Amino acid sequence: MDVLYFAWVRERIGLPKEKVETQAATVSDLVAELSAREDRYAAAFADLSALRVALDQELSDFDASLAGVREVAFFPPMTGG
Amino acid sequence: MRISVQEEEFDLGAEASAFAAGDDANGAIVTFTGVVRDLASGDLDVMEIEHYPGMTQRALTKIAEEAQKRWSLGDVLVIHRHGRLAPGDRIMMVATAARHRKDAFEAAEYLMDYLKSRAPFWKKEITSDGAEWVAAKDEDEDALTRW
């Protein structure tokens, strides 16, 4: 699946987008997998309360299932307006 | 309904005039405009606005559709810019038309409250000292509870 990062999450991980091969069942499982990869991921995902997640471009949550999901995006709380 | 996510500036007067032009059923038009505010220190060089192409248009459309369900509205307009802006530049505007002003005002406030914390935009303030992401405010999240 495609995993996208925005704002300081993108800066901390160091890339805007990547393809990830994963069997993770939920967003939390995916976060655990990514965090185990390298320190930069662990640092970005250290405090999930400071993060939001969207699945296929709809806001979701960390307990959500990844079944059938093609695009996951991680980002800080939004600051529009 | 028109939702525009764009980099280029917009002409507030032209947008306001064109909005709901020829619509004589609605007696109230409310417009709100957001402008890049300088820091208290006066040091802001650039406000950089990042967004999530693909999700942004969809999220704004959903917010505007929800407003149309909750209030009796005529047309709805949302323009939101991204990219590099300077202090004093217009970031965004919303406009709502309704038969009566209460619906138009409330719907415009609703659009603004949701747009602040549910549309995928992120602001970064750049000064000569460096760059800092603008943190979301608790009161912006709290503002949603009134709806």
gemmi code that builds the backbone of each chain (N, CA, C; Angstrom):
import gemmi

chains = {
    "A": [
        ("MET", (0.843, -1.201, 0.000), (0.000, 0.000, 0.000), (0.877, 1.249, 0.000)),
        ("ASP", (0.260, 2.368, -0.384), (0.982, 3.632, -0.335), (0.844, 4.225, 1.063)),
        ("VAL", (1.966, 4.663, 1.614), (1.926, 5.342, 2.912), (2.443, 6.760, 2.694)),
        ("LEU", (1.638, 7.735, 3.100), (1.966, 9.149, 2.888), (2.193, 9.835, 4.226)),
        ("TYR", (3.092, 10.809, 4.209), (3.384, 11.577, 5.424), (3.285, 13.063, 5.098)),
        ("PHE", (2.730, 13.811, 6.037), (2.598, 15.257, 5.813), (3.170, 16.051, 6.983)),
        ("ALA", (3.490, 17.305, 6.686), (3.958, 18.295, 7.665), (5.170, 17.745, 8.442)),
        ("TRP", (5.194, 17.899, 9.784), (6.431, 17.487, 10.482), (6.625, 15.980, 10.476)),
        ("VAL", (5.588, 15.203, 10.235), (5.761, 13.746, 10.131), (6.610, 13.438, 8.888)),
        ("ARG", (6.302, 14.133, 7.791), (7.069, 13.988, 6.555), (8.540, 14.393, 6.780)),
        ("GLU", (8.715, 15.519, 7.483), (10.083, 15.998, 7.718), (10.870, 15.039, 8.616)),
        ("ARG", (10.187, 14.503, 9.644), (10.897, 13.634, 10.589), (11.281, 12.304, 9.926)),
        ("ILE", (10.366, 11.780, 9.110), (10.650, 10.501, 8.446), (11.549, 10.715, 7.229)),
        ("GLY", (11.432, 11.902, 6.639), (12.366, 12.247, 5.567), (11.878, 11.895, 4.176)),
        ("LEU", (10.598, 11.553, 4.044), (10.055, 11.355, 2.694), (8.538, 11.543, 2.723)),
        ("PRO", (7.987, 11.950, 1.566), (6.549, 12.243, 1.542), (5.678, 11.007, 1.333)),
        ("LYS", (6.282, 9.957, 0.726), (5.453, 8.840, 0.300), (6.329, 7.618, 0.076)),
        ("GLU", (5.810, 6.453, 0.417), (6.542, 5.227, 0.093), (5.567, 4.079, -0.070)),
        ("LYS", (6.019, 3.045, -0.763), (5.230, 1.822, -0.879), (5.663, 0.888, 0.238)),
        ("VAL", (4.694, 0.319, 0.950), (5.008, -0.573, 2.059), (4.300, -1.902, 1.831)),
        ("GLU", (5.083, -2.962, 1.872), (4.495, -4.311, 1.813), (4.243, -4.728, 3.246)),
        ("THR", (3.020, -4.972, 3.579), (2.731, -5.295, 4.980), (1.549, -6.238, 5.102)),
        ("GLN", (1.582, -7.016, 6.167), (0.436, -7.870, 6.508), (-0.300, -7.274, 7.710)),
        ("ALA", (0.060, -6.053, 8.092), (-0.532, -5.442, 9.297), (-2.059, -5.423, 9.183)),
        ("ALA", (-2.704, -5.822, 10.277), (-4.169, -5.903, 10.258), (-4.810, -4.547, 10.560)),
        ("THR", (-4.151, -3.774, 11.398), (-4.725, -2.476, 11.785), (-3.679, -1.372, 11.603)),
        ("VAL", (-4.139, -0.139, 11.725), (-3.223, 1.003, 11.637), (-2.164, 0.894, 12.734)),
        ("SER", (-2.586, 0.534, 13.952), (-1.621, 0.404, 15.059), (-0.542, -0.619, 14.744)),
        ("ASP", (-0.936, -1.731, 14.113), (0.050, -2.762, 13.736), (1.049, -2.192, 12.732)),
        ("LEU", (0.536, -1.418, 11.789), (1.413, -0.801, 10.785), (2.384, 0.171, 11.450)),
        ("VAL", (1.860, 0.967, 12.390), (2.705, 1.920, 13.116), (3.813, 1.168, 13.861)),
        ("ALA", (3.463, 0.032, 14.489), (4.454, -0.760, 15.228), (5.520, -1.298, 14.266)),
        ("GLU", (5.083, -1.762, 13.103), (6.029, -2.274, 12.100), (6.996, -1.194, 11.634)),
        ("LEU", (6.427, -0.030, 11.295), (7.261, 1.071, 10.807), (8.218, 1.550, 11.897)),
        ("SER", (7.694, 1.662, 13.124), (8.516, 2.161, 14.237), (9.708, 1.246, 14.507)),
        ("ALA", (9.513, -0.053, 14.244), (10.590, -1.017, 14.502), (11.691, -0.938, 13.440)),
        ("ARG", (11.379, -0.300, 12.305), (12.339, -0.222, 11.206), (13.580, 0.589, 11.525)),
        ("GLU", (13.321, 1.849, 11.937), (14.419, 2.807, 12.110), (14.001, 3.862, 13.126)),
        ("ASP", (15.005, 4.497, 13.704), (14.738, 5.515, 14.731), (13.853, 6.648, 14.229)),
        ("ARG", (14.059, 7.033, 12.939), (13.293, 8.195, 12.449), (11.793, 7.891, 12.453)),
        ("TYR", (11.432, 6.643, 12.202), (10.013, 6.271, 12.265), (9.544, 6.255, 13.721)),
        ("ALA", (10.371, 5.636, 14.570), (10.016, 5.568, 15.992), (9.814, 6.974, 16.554)),
        ("ALA", (10.671, 7.913, 16.117), (10.557, 9.295, 16.608), (9.259, 9.930, 16.110)),
        ("ALA", (8.917, 9.695, 14.854), (7.709, 10.302, 14.290), (6.451, 9.742, 14.952)),
        ("PHE", (6.492, 8.462, 15.298), (5.298, 7.806, 15.843), (5.316, 7.710, 17.368)),
        ("ALA", (6.244, 8.421, 18.014), (6.412, 8.275, 19.468), (5.137, 8.614, 20.233)),
        ("ASP", (4.428, 9.642, 19.798), (3.231, 10.065, 20.534), (2.029, 10.063, 19.579)),
        ("LEU", (1.273, 8.984, 19.629), (0.158, 8.859, 18.675), (-0.949, 9.874, 18.945)),
        ("SER", (-0.991, 10.409, 20.171), (-2.038, 11.406, 20.445), (-1.772, 12.693, 19.656)),
        ("ALA", (-0.526, 12.837, 19.177), (-0.173, 14.028, 18.377), (-0.334, 13.760, 16.888)),
        ("LEU", (-0.895, 12.608, 16.526), (-1.012, 12.242, 15.118), (-2.444, 11.938, 14.720)),
        ("ARG", (-2.695, 12.107, 13.451), (-3.979, 11.712, 12.862), (-3.683, 10.766, 11.715)),
        ("VAL", (-4.692, 9.969, 11.359), (-4.496, 9.039, 10.254), (-5.698, 9.102, 9.318)),
        ("ALA", (-5.430, 8.998, 8.029), (-6.513, 8.909, 7.044), (-6.317, 7.621, 6.247)),
        ("LEU", (-7.415, 6.911, 6.007), (-7.394, 5.694, 5.200), (-8.144, 5.980, 3.911)),
        ("ASP", (-7.481, 5.791, 2.797), (-8.070, 6.111, 1.499), (-8.731, 7.490, 1.525)),
        ("GLN", (-8.009, 8.445, 2.105), (-8.379, 9.868, 2.101), (-9.598, 10.209, 2.940)),
        ("GLU", (-9.904, 9.333, 3.923), (-10.959, 9.645, 4.902), (-10.317, 9.556, 6.288)),
        ("LEU", (-10.610, 10.541, 7.158), (-10.077, 10.480, 8.513), (-10.521, 9.196, 9.184)),
        ("SER", (-9.609, 8.587, 9.927), (-9.939, 7.323, 10.567), (-9.279, 7.302, 11.945)),
        ("ASP", (-9.071, 6.108, 12.526), (-8.341, 6.067, 13.783), (-7.389, 4.882, 13.812)),
        ("PHE", (-6.591, 4.846, 14.891), (-5.489, 3.885, 14.919), (-5.941, 2.444, 15.138)),
        ("ASP", (-7.179, 2.264, 15.589), (-7.706, 0.905, 15.773), (-8.265, 0.339, 14.472)),
        ("ALA", (-8.398, 1.183, 13.458), (-9.119, 0.769, 12.250), (-8.392, -0.349, 11.495)),
        ("SER", (-9.177, -1.184, 10.843), (-8.640, -2.281, 10.033), (-8.056, -1.739, 8.724)),
        ("LEU", (-7.014, -2.406, 8.257), (-6.405, -2.016, 6.980), (-6.904, -2.873, 5.816)),
        ("ALA", (-7.868, -3.733, 6.092), (-8.358, -4.624, 5.037), (-8.870, -3.811, 3.846)),
        ("GLY", (-8.321, -4.077, 2.677), (-8.774, -3.412, 1.455), (-8.277, -1.982, 1.291)),
        ("VAL", (-7.505, -1.478, 2.254), (-7.046, -0.078, 2.187), (-5.852, 0.038, 1.237)),
        ("ARG", (-5.870, 1.055, 0.382), (-4.777, 1.240, -0.573), (-3.849, 2.387, -0.208)),
        ("GLU", (-4.391, 3.355, 0.552), (-3.576, 4.538, 0.870), (-3.763, 4.924, 2.336)),
        ("VAL", (-2.654, 4.970, 3.053), (-2.677, 5.376, 4.465), (-1.882, 6.671, 4.574)),
        ("ALA", (-2.416, 7.654, 5.282), (-1.671, 8.907, 5.452), (-1.564, 9.244, 6.927)),
        ("PHE", (-0.374, 9.643, 7.346), (-0.137, 10.064, 8.725), (0.218, 11.544, 8.732)),
        ("PHE", (-0.361, 12.271, 9.680), (-0.085, 13.709, 9.751), (-0.465, 14.258, 11.122)),
        ("PRO", (0.036, 15.457, 11.446), (-0.348, 16.080, 12.708), (-1.771, 16.633, 12.611)),
        ("PRO", (-2.363, 17.024, 13.756), (-3.681, 17.668, 13.700), (-3.664, 18.820, 12.701)),
        ("MET", (-4.760, 18.966, 11.998), (-4.804, 19.898, 10.875), (-4.952, 21.349, 11.352)),
        ("THR", (-4.417, 22.259, 10.581), (-4.478, 23.678, 10.935), (-4.885, 24.505, 9.713)),
        ("GLY", (-6.104, 24.255, 9.261), (-6.601, 25.021, 8.118), (-7.201, 26.347, 8.551)),
        ("GLY", (-7.828, 27.010, 7.623), (-8.539, 28.255, 7.913), (-7.662, 29.474, 7.821)),
    ],
    "B": [
        ("MET", (-22.644, 24.647, -5.431), (-21.527, 24.624, -4.509), (-20.225, 24.691, -5.299)),
        ("ARG", (-19.304, 25.536, -4.827), (-17.985, 25.529, -5.479), (-16.913, 25.428, -4.399)),
        ("ILE", (-16.006, 24.469, -4.585), (-14.896, 24.263, -3.661), (-13.634, 24.418, -4.488)),
        ("SER", (-12.774, 25.334, -4.103), (-11.542, 25.525, -4.867), (-10.327, 25.475, -3.943)),
        ("VAL", (-9.423, 24.544, -4.229), (-8.152, 24.466, -3.507), (-7.111, 24.923, -4.510)),
        ("GLN", (-6.472, 26.040, -4.239), (-5.644, 26.661, -5.267), (-4.420, 27.346, -4.682)),
        ("GLU", (-3.419, 27.496, -5.529), (-2.205, 28.178, -5.093), (-2.332, 29.692, -5.342)),
        ("GLU", (-2.969, 30.046, -6.447), (-3.012, 31.455, -6.842), (-3.955, 32.274, -5.944)),
        ("GLU", (-3.709, 33.582, -5.911), (-4.554, 34.445, -5.097), (-5.928, 34.575, -5.740)),
        ("PHE", (-6.878, 35.078, -4.952), (-8.217, 35.272, -5.494), (-8.653, 36.713, -5.234)),
        ("ASP", (-9.582, 37.163, -6.063), (-10.084, 38.530, -5.948), (-11.352, 38.497, -5.102)),
        ("LEU", (-11.220, 38.984, -3.886), (-12.326, 38.906, -2.928), (-13.583, 39.584, -3.458)),
        ("GLY", (-13.407, 40.777, -4.024), (-14.558, 41.528, -4.529), (-15.252, 40.792, -5.665)),
        ("ALA", (-14.447, 40.267, -6.590), (-15.019, 39.563, -7.741), (-15.722, 38.289, -7.297)),
        ("GLU", (-15.100, 37.579, -6.354), (-15.711, 36.334, -5.864), (-17.023, 36.641, -5.144)),
        ("ALA", (-17.010, 37.668, -4.301), (-18.213, 38.010, -3.541), (-19.332, 38.472, -4.481)),
        ("SER", (-18.969, 39.246, -5.516), (-19.981, 39.734, -6.455), (-20.570, 38.598, -7.274)),
        ("ALA", (-19.699, 37.675, -7.688), (-20.157, 36.582, -8.547), (-20.966, 35.559, -7.758)),
        ("PHE", (-20.690, 35.483, -6.452), (-21.344, 34.471, -5.629), (-22.845, 34.744, -5.560)),
        ("ALA", (-23.615, 33.733, -5.889), (-25.075, 33.809, -5.810), (-25.656, 34.940, -6.668)),
        ("ALA", (-24.887, 35.387, -7.668), (-25.405, 36.429, -8.556), (-26.634, 35.891, -9.287)),
        ("GLY", (-27.664, 36.692, -9.354), (-28.876, 36.284, -10.055), (-29.807, 35.440, -9.207)),
        ("ASP", (-29.394, 35.160, -7.973), (-30.230, 34.357, -7.077), (-31.085, 35.329, -6.260)),
        ("ASP", (-32.367, 35.454, -6.613), (-33.189, 36.416, -5.870), (-34.038, 35.739, -4.795)),
        ("ALA", (-33.809, 34.448, -4.572), (-34.565, 33.743, -3.538), (-33.908, 33.890, -2.169)),
        ("ASN", (-32.612, 34.189, -2.191), (-31.865, 34.259, -0.937), (-31.488, 35.695, -0.603)),
        ("GLY", (-31.955, 36.143, 0.560), (-31.761, 37.548, 0.918), (-30.532, 37.811, 1.750)),
        ("ALA", (-29.770, 36.748, 2.077), (-28.620, 36.952, 2.965), (-27.379, 36.276, 2.399)),
        ("ILE", (-26.314, 37.031, 2.302), (-25.029, 36.448, 1.906), (-24.006, 36.822, 2.967)),
        ("VAL", (-23.346, 35.789, 3.506), (-22.277, 36.019, 4.469), (-20.972, 35.593, 3.818)),
        ("THR", (-19.941, 36.441, 3.940), (-18.613, 36.019, 3.479), (-17.642, 36.156, 4.641)),
        ("PHE", (-16.723, 35.224, 4.729), (-15.652, 35.299, 5.708), (-14.347, 35.158, 4.947)),
        ("THR", (-13.355, 35.956, 5.321), (-12.049, 35.874, 4.665), (-10.964, 35.688, 5.704)),
        ("GLY", (-10.082, 34.734, 5.484), (-8.941, 34.524, 6.373), (-7.699, 35.125, 5.748)),
        ("VAL", (-6.931, 35.841, 6.582), (-5.747, 36.559, 6.112), (-4.536, 36.082, 6.913)),
        ("VAL", (-3.373, 35.980, 6.278), (-2.152, 35.592, 6.999), (-1.809, 36.687, 8.007)),
        ("ARG", (-1.797, 36.308, 9.282), (-1.504, 37.264, 10.346), (-0.009, 37.227, 10.646)),
        ("ASP", (0.568, 38.388, 10.799), (1.981, 38.439, 11.180), (2.114, 37.988, 12.629)),
        ("LEU", (3.307, 37.584, 13.019), (3.559, 37.236, 14.413), (3.544, 38.510, 15.244)),
        ("ALA", (3.371, 38.351, 16.566), (3.356, 39.517, 17.445), (4.673, 40.294, 17.289)),
        ("SER", (5.755, 39.566, 17.017), (7.068, 40.193, 16.862), (7.215, 40.905, 15.521)),
        ("GLY", (6.283, 40.642, 14.605), (6.372, 41.261, 13.278), (7.409, 40.607, 12.382)),
        ("ASP", (7.837, 39.380, 12.750), (8.961, 38.741, 12.061), (8.590, 37.739, 10.979)),
        ("LEU", (7.288, 37.537, 10.754), (6.917, 36.476, 9.811), (7.320, 36.847, 8.384)),
        ("ASP", (8.129, 35.986, 7.773), (8.507, 36.206, 6.372), (7.514, 35.515, 5.442)),
        ("VAL", (7.267, 34.239, 5.723), (6.436, 33.430, 4.841), (5.580, 32.471, 5.664)),
        ("MET", (4.349, 32.298, 5.247), (3.517, 31.229, 5.803), (3.387, 30.187, 4.696)),
        ("GLU", (3.871, 28.977, 5.002), (3.803, 27.921, 3.995), (2.636, 27.012, 4.344)),
        ("ILE", (1.768, 26.796, 3.380), (0.608, 25.946, 3.642), (0.697, 24.682, 2.803)),
        ("GLU", (0.805, 23.568, 3.533), (0.868, 22.254, 2.882), (-0.531, 21.645, 2.916)),
        ("HIS", (-0.865, 20.831, 1.940), (-2.145, 20.133, 2.007), (-2.002, 18.747, 1.414)),
        ("TYR", (-3.074, 17.999, 1.444), (-3.085, 16.596, 1.017), (-3.935, 16.525, -0.246)),
        ("PRO", (-3.295, 16.712, -1.401), (-4.071, 16.722, -2.643), (-4.866, 15.417, -2.722)),
        ("GLY", (-6.018, 15.472, -3.214), (-6.840, 14.259, -3.240), (-7.824, 14.269, -2.092)),
        ("MET", (-7.285, 14.393, -0.867), (-8.190, 14.384, 0.283), (-8.808, 15.760, 0.524)),
        ("THR", (-8.068, 16.813, 0.185), (-8.503, 18.162, 0.554), (-9.858, 18.515, -0.058)),
        ("GLN", (-9.958, 18.338, -1.369), (-11.198, 18.675, -2.074), (-12.361, 17.855, -1.516)),
        ("ARG", (-12.083, 16.581, -1.298), (-13.110, 15.677, -0.790), (-13.564, 16.077, 0.628)),
        ("ALA", (-12.597, 16.420, 1.493), (-12.934, 16.795, 2.877), (-13.747, 18.094, 2.892)),
        ("LEU", (-13.331, 19.063, 2.068), (-14.057, 20.341, 2.045), (-15.472, 20.154, 1.490)),
        ("THR", (-15.593, 19.295, 0.477), (-16.914, 19.042, -0.104), (-17.833, 18.415, 0.937)),
        ("LYS", (-17.284, 17.479, 1.687), (-18.078, 16.804, 2.724), (-18.556, 17.808, 3.789)),
        ("ILE", (-17.681, 18.706, 4.184), (-18.030, 19.710, 5.188), (-19.140, 20.629, 4.642)),
        ("ALA", (-18.987, 21.034, 3.384), (-19.985, 21.932, 2.775), (-21.326, 21.210, 2.592)),
        ("GLU", (-21.272, 19.930, 2.238), (-22.526, 19.168, 2.084), (-23.241, 19.019, 3.418)),
        ("GLU", (-22.459, 18.823, 4.467), (-23.058, 18.706, 5.807), (-23.726, 20.034, 6.202)),
        ("ALA", (-23.073, 21.150, 5.867), (-23.673, 22.463, 6.162), (-24.995, 22.618, 5.411)),
        ("GLN", (-25.020, 22.141, 4.177), (-26.261, 22.255, 3.386), (-27.389, 21.409, 3.975)),
        ("LYS", (-27.008, 20.306, 4.626), (-28.035, 19.468, 5.269), (-28.584, 20.135, 6.517)),
        ("ARG", (-27.687, 20.812, 7.247), (-28.097, 21.355, 8.549), (-28.847, 22.672, 8.447)),
        ("TRP", (-28.538, 23.461, 7.435), (-29.192, 24.759, 7.298), (-29.845, 24.868, 5.936)),
        ("SER", (-30.789, 25.738, 5.871), (-31.462, 25.971, 4.606), (-30.628, 26.988, 3.824)),
        ("LEU", (-29.846, 26.470, 2.880), (-28.883, 27.335, 2.198), (-29.126, 27.383, 0.705)),
        ("GLY", (-28.715, 28.484, 0.118), (-28.589, 28.544, -1.330), (-27.182, 28.052, -1.670)),
        ("ASP", (-26.423, 28.860, -2.339), (-25.093, 28.433, -2.759), (-24.085, 28.474, -1.598)),
        ("VAL", (-23.016, 27.691, -1.763), (-21.907, 27.682, -0.798), (-20.607, 27.760, -1.589)),
        ("LEU", (-19.696, 28.588, -1.120), (-18.379, 28.718, -1.766), (-17.275, 28.548, -0.730)),
        ("VAL", (-16.281, 27.739, -1.057), (-15.081, 27.641, -0.217), (-13.862, 27.762, -1.132)),
        ("ILE", (-12.995, 28.713, -0.829), (-11.710, 28.819, -1.534), (-10.621, 28.701, -0.468)),
        ("HIS", (-9.649, 27.840, -0.685), (-8.544, 27.727, 0.268), (-7.242, 27.630, -0.505)),
        ("ARG", (-6.304, 28.465, -0.154), (-5.019, 28.469, -0.865), (-3.995, 27.577, -0.174)),
        ("HIS", (-2.971, 27.191, -0.937), (-1.830, 26.490, -0.368), (-0.581, 27.091, -1.003)),
        ("GLY", (0.571, 26.683, -0.504), (1.821, 27.232, -1.032), (2.390, 28.303, -0.108)),
        ("ARG", (3.175, 29.212, -0.671), (3.869, 30.216, 0.154), (3.118, 31.534, 0.136)),
        ("LEU", (2.729, 31.987, 1.319), (1.983, 33.239, 1.431), (2.739, 34.213, 2.329)),
        ("ALA", (2.456, 35.492, 2.146), (3.113, 36.522, 2.955), (2.089, 37.128, 3.920)),
        ("PRO", (2.561, 37.755, 5.009), (1.620, 38.413, 5.915), (0.717, 39.377, 5.135)),
        ("GLY", (-0.557, 39.350, 5.454), (-1.511, 40.209, 4.753), (-2.166, 39.536, 3.561)),
        ("ASP", (-1.583, 38.434, 3.080), (-2.201, 37.720, 1.954), (-3.475, 37.014, 2.424)),
        ("ARG", (-4.435, 36.943, 1.532), (-5.651, 36.173, 1.856), (-5.368, 34.683, 1.708)),
        ("ILE", (-5.723, 33.907, 2.745), (-5.538, 32.455, 2.707), (-6.783, 31.781, 2.137)),
        ("MET", (-7.936, 32.214, 2.604), (-9.143, 31.467, 2.261), (-10.374, 32.342, 2.402)),
        ("MET", (-11.461, 31.898, 1.806), (-12.743, 32.538, 2.066), (-13.852, 31.500, 2.018)),
        ("VAL", (-14.913, 31.773, 2.760), (-16.139, 31.005, 2.589), (-17.264, 32.004, 2.331)),
        ("ALA", (-18.261, 31.578, 1.595), (-19.466, 32.392, 1.413), (-20.669, 31.470, 1.490)),
        ("THR", (-21.718, 31.974, 2.116), (-22.965, 31.206, 2.214), (-24.117, 32.119, 1.841)),
        ("ALA", (-25.090, 31.562, 1.146), (-26.309, 32.312, 0.825), (-27.487, 31.577, 1.461)),
        ("ALA", (-28.419, 32.360, 2.002), (-29.604, 31.758, 2.620), (-30.761, 32.748, 2.512)),
        ("ARG", (-31.962, 32.241, 2.751), (-33.114, 33.157, 2.724), (-32.964, 34.214, 3.797)),
        ("HIS", (-32.502, 33.748, 4.989), (-32.398, 34.662, 6.127), (-30.991, 34.595, 6.728)),
        ("ARG", (-30.604, 35.659, 7.389), (-29.199, 35.784, 7.787), (-28.741, 34.763, 8.819)),
        ("LYS", (-29.669, 34.301, 9.672), (-29.245, 33.387, 10.735), (-28.620, 32.121, 10.128)),
        ("ASP", (-29.284, 31.561, 9.144), (-28.753, 30.359, 8.485), (-27.411, 30.651, 7.822)),
        ("ALA", (-27.320, 31.795, 7.164), (-26.081, 32.138, 6.450), (-24.917, 32.318, 7.429)),
        ("PHE", (-25.168, 33.032, 8.547), (-24.110, 33.242, 9.551), (-23.695, 31.920, 10.193)),
        ("GLU", (-24.691, 31.155, 10.643), (-24.362, 29.909, 11.347), (-23.624, 28.936, 10.435)),
        ("ALA", (-24.097, 28.817, 9.203), (-23.446, 27.883, 8.271), (-22.005, 28.323, 7.991)),
        ("ALA", (-21.769, 29.629, 7.892), (-20.408, 30.125, 7.642), (-19.508, 29.799, 8.840)),
        ("GLU", (-20.050, 29.949, 10.060), (-19.262, 29.613, 11.251), (-18.958, 28.131, 11.321)),
        ("TYR", (-19.959, 27.342, 10.971), (-19.788, 25.886, 10.953), (-18.681, 25.501, 9.957)),
        ("LEU", (-18.758, 26.070, 8.760), (-17.742, 25.784, 7.736), (-16.346, 26.127, 8.250)),
        ("MET", (-16.242, 27.284, 8.896), (-14.935, 27.708, 9.394), (-14.428, 26.798, 10.496)),
        ("ASP", (-15.326, 26.435, 11.431), (-14.908, 25.579, 12.545), (-14.410, 24.227, 12.033)),
        ("TYR", (-15.110, 23.660, 11.077), (-14.722, 22.347, 10.567), (-13.491, 22.423, 9.668)),
        ("LEU", (-13.443, 23.483, 8.894), (-12.309, 23.671, 7.998), (-10.987, 23.799, 8.777)),
        ("LYS", (-11.072, 24.410, 9.971), (-9.876, 24.600, 10.808), (-9.250, 23.278, 11.217)),
        ("SER", (-10.086, 22.314, 11.628), (-9.481, 21.092, 12.180), (-9.866, 19.801, 11.488)),
        ("ARG", (-10.622, 19.875, 10.378), (-10.969, 18.649, 9.669), (-10.574, 18.662, 8.192)),
        ("ALA", (-10.038, 19.764, 7.727), (-9.557, 19.802, 6.341), (-8.029, 19.677, 6.393)),
        ("PRO", (-7.446, 18.826, 5.532), (-6.022, 18.509, 5.660), (-5.069, 19.597, 5.144)),
        ("PHE", (-4.976, 20.657, 5.949), (-4.008, 21.733, 5.686), (-3.101, 21.850, 6.910)),
        ("TRP", (-1.852, 22.196, 6.661), (-0.898, 22.419, 7.753), (-0.105, 23.682, 7.452)),
        ("LYS", (0.022, 24.525, 8.502), (0.702, 25.811, 8.312), (2.081, 25.782, 8.957)),
        ("LYS", (3.009, 26.382, 8.262), (4.361, 26.499, 8.797), (4.770, 27.963, 8.731)),
        ("GLU", (5.251, 28.476, 9.855), (5.668, 29.883, 9.900), (7.180, 29.969, 9.726)),
        ("ILE", (7.598, 30.766, 8.763), (9.022, 30.892, 8.482), (9.489, 32.314, 8.804)),
        ("THR", (10.483, 32.381, 9.700), (11.068, 33.680, 10.064), (12.572, 33.578, 9.811)),
        ("SER", (13.273, 34.674, 10.048), (14.732, 34.633, 9.835), (15.383, 33.688, 10.854)),
        ("ASP", (14.673, 33.395, 11.950), (15.229, 32.474, 12.961), (15.005, 31.007, 12.625)),
        ("GLY", (14.152, 30.733, 11.637), (13.883, 29.337, 11.314), (12.426, 29.117, 10.962)),
        ("ALA", (12.021, 27.854, 10.984), (10.661, 27.516, 10.575), (9.983, 26.714, 11.686)),
        ("GLU", (8.700, 26.952, 11.854), (7.983, 26.232, 12.904), (6.575, 25.893, 12.432)),
        ("TRP", (6.177, 24.623, 12.609), (4.812, 24.222, 12.273), (3.857, 24.831, 13.285)),
        ("VAL", (2.760, 25.341, 12.818), (1.736, 25.901, 13.705), (1.010, 24.728, 14.376)),
        ("ALA", (0.938, 24.757, 15.706), (0.275, 23.669, 16.433), (-1.232, 23.896, 16.428)),
        ("ALA", (-1.967, 22.789, 16.341), (-3.422, 22.901, 16.435), (-3.787, 23.343, 17.842)),
        ("LYS", (-4.833, 24.152, 17.940), (-5.237, 24.654, 19.259), (-6.384, 23.813, 19.814)),
        ("ASP", (-6.342, 23.566, 21.123), (-7.421, 22.804, 21.765), (-8.768, 23.479, 21.538)),
        ("GLU", (-8.774, 24.818, 21.565), (-10.069, 25.506, 21.427), (-10.673, 25.322, 20.037)),
        ("ASP", (-9.819, 25.058, 19.042), (-10.365, 24.794, 17.706), (-11.086, 23.452, 17.677)),
        ("GLU", (-10.505, 22.474, 18.362), (-11.134, 21.159, 18.457), (-12.420, 21.277, 19.304)),
        ("ASP", (-12.316, 22.029, 20.406), (-13.478, 22.196, 21.294), (-14.630, 22.884, 20.570)),
        ("ALA", (-14.291, 23.753, 19.621), (-15.331, 24.521, 18.918), (-16.292, 23.594, 18.181)),
        ("LEU", (-15.833, 22.393, 17.824), (-16.699, 21.478, 17.070), (-17.825, 20.914, 17.925)),
        ("THR", (-17.626, 20.914, 19.243), (-18.637, 20.288, 20.114), (-19.945, 21.070, 20.121)),
        ("ARG", (-19.888, 22.336, 19.768), (-21.137, 23.113, 19.806), (-22.060, 22.764, 18.653)),
        ("TRP", (-21.548, 22.087, 17.638), (-22.396, 21.703, 16.518), (-22.918, 20.304, 16.727)),
    ],
}
model = gemmi.Model(1)
for chain_id, residues in chains.items():
    chain = gemmi.Chain(chain_id)
    for i, (resn, *xyz) in enumerate(residues, 1):
        res = gemmi.Residue()
        res.name, res.seqid = resn, gemmi.SeqId(i, " ")
        for name, pos in zip(("N", "CA", "C"), xyz):
            atom = gemmi.Atom()
            atom.name, atom.element = name, gemmi.Element(name[0])
            atom.pos, atom.b_iso = gemmi.Position(*pos), 0.0
            res.add_atom(atom)
        chain.add_residue(res)
    model.add_chain(chain)
structure = gemmi.Structure()
structure.add_model(model)
structure.setup_entities()
